[in-house]
Amino acid sequence: MSRLLFLFAIAAVIYLLFKSARKNLPPQAVKPAEDMVRCAHCGVHLPAGESVSAGDLHFCCAAHRDAQG
């Protein structure tokens, strides 16, 4: 019985050590929100930074931009 209590105490100490170590980690950097735009050719939505622009229109790839004319 004492062996079981000893193992439980060791497990509790290990759990508390891991829990406190996770609190001390620096927070992960969060990417800023980016506007979503719609491809004028196929309609897929993607971040504005990843789109290919032609005037006021946004496209998901150069092939769609070229196909639109």
Secondary structure, DSSP 8 states (H G I E B T S, - for coil): -HHHHHHHHHHHHHHHHHHHHHHTS----------EEE-TTT--EEEGGGSEEETTEEESSHHHHHHH-
